[in-house]
């Protein structure tokens, strides 16, 4: 990215409730593609959250500080992702793709974002180990099962905080069934 007058900024948006190893894989690989990568925690009132936005921001900042370079930062936002991308002067939105279902959804979103906001989308294929993981699936398993079973799917910080949250809520976690596992 040498020679360009402005640094290339990308936005990696999501609710990250919770952040999974799949998300972390995309962040790790995306940090090398851009001068600046902003992990953007969005609000989605349609989803039941386990962790508050502040809790997610704290966890993700801790993980990013330990595992990523100095060009990765964490912010929160509300409203349209493309509007937030514009305020950051982002040249791209970074998205992870796990499967064909993701691709269909993300392709439609990418075309819309380019048409209405002139923001490109860069897709990164997830690693094989994370191809079946979603935050929604994690919430389903955590709400009805033993959280330690998720050890291979979650960063240690998230695993610990998920256990603490479940204990604090009397062994119950908020989770609502959905027909898809995209998150």
BELNOR-V270812 format. One record per pair of residues at least 12 apart in sequence whose ideal C-beta (glycine too) atoms are under 10 Angstrom apart, sorted by the first residue. I is the first residue (numbers start at 1). GAP is how many residues later the second one is. Records with the same first field share a line. If there is no record, write none. Layout:
I: GAP ; GAP
//
This chain:
1: 32 ; 33 ; 34
4: 31 ; 87
6: 29 ; 83 ; 85
7: 27 ; 28 ; 29 ; 64 ; 82 ; 84
8: 25 ; 26 ; 27 ; 28 ; 29 ; 81 ; 82 ; 83 ; 84
9: 25 ; 26 ; 27 ; 28 ; 29 ; 62 ; 64 ; 76 ; 79 ; 80 ; 81 ; 82 ; 83
10: 20 ; 21 ; 23 ; 24 ; 25 ; 26 ; 27 ; 28 ; 29 ; 30 ; 61 ; 75 ; 78 ; 80 ; 81 ; 82 ; 83 ; 84 ; 85 ; 109 ; 110 ; 111 ; 112
11: 19 ; 23 ; 25 ; 26 ; 27 ; 28 ; 29 ; 31 ; 64 ; 66 ; 70 ; 71 ; 73 ; 74 ; 75 ; 76 ; 77 ; 79 ; 80 ; 81 ; 82 ; 83 ; 84 ; 108 ; 110
12: 14 ; 15 ; 18 ; 19 ; 22 ; 25 ; 26 ; 27 ; 28 ; 29 ; 60 ; 62 ; 78 ; 80 ; 81 ; 82 ; 83 ; 84 ; 110 ; 112
13: 25 ; 26 ; 27 ; 28 ; 29 ; 64 ; 68 ; 69 ; 71 ; 72 ; 77 ; 80 ; 81 ; 82
14: 12 ; 25 ; 26 ; 27 ; 28 ; 30 ; 42 ; 46 ; 67 ; 81 ; 82 ; 121 ; 169
15: 26 ; 27 ; 28 ; 29 ; 31 ; 32 ; 34 ; 36 ; 38 ; 41 ; 120 ; 121 ; 168
16: 23 ; 24 ; 25 ; 26 ; 35 ; 37 ; 40 ; 41 ; 43 ; 44 ; 58 ; 119 ; 142 ; 167
17: 24 ; 27 ; 30 ; 31 ; 32 ; 33 ; 34 ; 35 ; 36 ; 38 ; 39 ; 118 ; 119 ; 121 ; 122 ; 157 ; 166
18: 31 ; 32 ; 33 ; 37 ; 38 ; 41 ; 42 ; 117 ; 120 ; 121 ; 124 ; 132 ; 135 ; 136 ; 137 ; 139 ; 140 ; 141 ; 143 ; 144 ; 147 ; 165
19: 20 ; 22 ; 32 ; 37 ; 40 ; 41 ; 44 ; 45 ; 55 ; 116 ; 119 ; 135 ; 136 ; 138 ; 139
20: 76 ; 106 ; 110 ; 113 ; 114 ; 115 ; 117 ; 118 ; 130 ; 133 ; 134 ; 135 ; 138 ; 163
21: 105 ; 106 ; 108 ; 109 ; 112 ; 129 ; 130 ; 131 ; 132 ; 133 ; 134 ; 137
22: 74 ; 76 ; 104 ; 105 ; 107 ; 108 ; 109 ; 110 ; 111 ; 112 ; 113 ; 116 ; 131 ; 132 ; 161
23: 16 ; 37 ; 40 ; 73 ; 103 ; 107 ; 110 ; 111 ; 112 ; 131 ; 132 ; 135 ; 160
24: 15 ; 36 ; 39 ; 40 ; 43 ; 44 ; 106 ; 130 ; 131 ; 134
25: 71 ; 99 ; 100 ; 101 ; 102 ; 104 ; 105 ; 108
26: 13 ; 68 ; 69 ; 70 ; 71 ; 97 ; 98 ; 99 ; 100 ; 101 ; 104
27: 12 ; 33 ; 36 ; 37 ; 40 ; 41 ; 45 ; 47 ; 67 ; 69 ; 97
28: 36 ; 39 ; 40 ; 41 ; 44 ; 96 ; 99
29: 65 ; 67 ; 95 ; 96 ; 97 ; 98
30: 38 ; 41 ; 42 ; 62 ; 64 ; 65 ; 66 ; 92 ; 94
31: 33 ; 36 ; 37 ; 38 ; 39 ; 40 ; 41 ; 63
32: 37 ; 39
33: 59 ; 61 ; 89 ; 91
34: 37 ; 38 ; 56 ; 57 ; 58 ; 60 ; 88
35: 36 ; 56
36: 34 ; 35 ; 36 ; 37 ; 52 ; 53 ; 54 ; 55
37: 27 ; 31 ; 32 ; 34 ; 35 ; 36 ; 37 ; 53 ; 55 ; 57
38: 33 ; 34 ; 35 ; 36 ; 37 ; 39 ; 46 ; 47 ; 50 ; 52 ; 56
39: 17 ; 18 ; 21 ; 22 ; 24 ; 25 ; 29 ; 33 ; 34 ; 35 ; 36 ; 37 ; 55
40: 33 ; 34 ; 35 ; 36 ; 37 ; 41 ; 44 ; 45 ; 48 ; 50 ; 53 ; 54
41: 12 ; 13 ; 15 ; 16 ; 18 ; 19 ; 33 ; 34 ; 35 ; 36 ; 37
42: 34 ; 35 ; 36 ; 37 ; 38 ; 39 ; 42
43: 33 ; 34 ; 35 ; 36
44: 34 ; 139
45: 33
46: 130 ; 132
47: 88 ; 89 ; 92 ; 127 ; 129 ; 131 ; 136
48: 91 ; 95 ; 125 ; 126 ; 127 ; 128 ; 130
49: 90 ; 125
50: 85 ; 88 ; 89 ; 92 ; 93 ; 111 ; 112 ; 115 ; 116 ; 119 ; 123 ; 124 ; 125
51: 107 ; 110 ; 111 ; 114
53: 23 ; 24 ; 25
54: 22
55: 106 ; 110
56: 18 ; 20 ; 102 ; 105
57: 17 ; 18 ; 19
58: 16 ; 99 ; 103
59: 15 ; 96 ; 98 ; 99 ; 101 ; 102 ; 103
60: 12 ; 13 ; 14 ; 15 ; 16 ; 95 ; 97 ; 98
61: 12 ; 13 ; 14
62: 12 ; 93 ; 95 ; 96 ; 99
63: 92 ; 93 ; 94 ; 95
66: 89 ; 90 ; 91
67: 88 ; 90
73: 15
75: 12 ; 13
80: 33 ; 36 ; 37
81: 12 ; 28 ; 32 ; 36 ; 38
82: 27 ; 30 ; 31 ; 32 ; 34 ; 35 ; 36 ; 37
83: 34
85: 28 ; 32 ; 33 ; 34 ; 35
86: 31 ; 32 ; 33
90: 27 ; 29 ; 30
91: 27 ; 28 ; 29 ; 31
92: 21 ; 27 ; 28 ; 29 ; 30
93: 13 ; 16 ; 17 ; 20 ; 21 ; 24 ; 26 ; 27 ; 28 ; 29 ; 30
94: 27 ; 28 ; 29 ; 30
95: 12 ; 14 ; 15 ; 18 ; 26 ; 27 ; 28 ; 29
96: 27 ; 28 ; 29 ; 30 ; 31 ; 34
97: 26 ; 27 ; 28 ; 29 ; 34
98: 27 ; 28 ; 29 ; 30 ; 32 ; 33 ; 34 ; 35 ; 36 ; 83 ; 84
99: 26 ; 27 ; 32 ; 33 ; 83
101: 79 ; 80 ; 81
102: 21 ; 23 ; 24 ; 29 ; 32 ; 79 ; 80
103: 20 ; 22
105: 75 ; 77
106: 15 ; 17 ; 76
107: 14 ; 16
109: 12
110: 12 ; 13
129: 23 ; 24
130: 22 ; 23
132: 21 ; 49
133: 17 ; 19 ; 20 ; 21 ; 48 ; 50
134: 19 ; 44 ; 46 ; 47 ; 48 ; 49
135: 19 ; 46 ; 47 ; 48
136: 39 ; 40 ; 41 ; 42 ; 44 ; 45 ; 46 ; 47
137: 13 ; 16 ; 44 ; 46
138: 12 ; 15 ; 16 ; 20 ; 24 ; 37 ; 43 ; 45
139: 23 ; 34 ; 35 ; 36 ; 37 ; 39 ; 44
140: 33 ; 35 ; 36 ; 37 ; 38 ; 41
141: 12 ; 32 ; 34
142: 12 ; 17 ; 20 ; 21 ; 23 ; 24 ; 31 ; 33
143: 23 ; 26 ; 28 ; 29 ; 30 ; 31 ; 32 ; 33
144: 28 ; 29 ; 31
146: 17
147: 12 ; 13 ; 15 ; 16 ; 17 ; 18 ; 19 ; 20 ; 26
148: 15
150: 12 ; 13
//
